Amino acid sequence: MKNQVCVISIYVPNLNKAIDFYTNTLGFELDEMYGPKIASLVHGELPIILEENDNATYKQDVSGVVLGLGTEDIYEKVKFLKEKEVNFIIDEPTNCPPGKYISFRDPFGNVLEYLQFENL
């Protein structure tokens, strides 16, 4: 059986602004540029693809993909993200089955979460 590859793609209207947010705010590293409109980023072992698409728009209440990132100190993440002036959906660490989470949007309206797992 061939190895299965899972790729998370996020469509954005401005690739440079997206790279700046995902690297400087969320700690991803730019892995590779695949031409002027597609970039591969990594965060630990989590790869994502950012693809510039002129039709990439968002609706305030709808998100097709939620990118969840783990953290050891969710309260420090809240403080850091507030300093970066991100658009929070939930800015107070909130209980969920695996631990606590916060929720926010990237500059294009995509929903992201930080999760602090209690039993890891």
Secondary structure, 3 states (H helix, E strand, C coil): CCCCCCCEEEEECCHHHHHHHHHHCCCCEEEEECCCCEEEEEECCEEEEEEECCCCCCECCECCCEEEEECCCHHHHHHHHHHCCCEEEEEEEEEECCEEEEEEECCCCCEEEEEEECCC
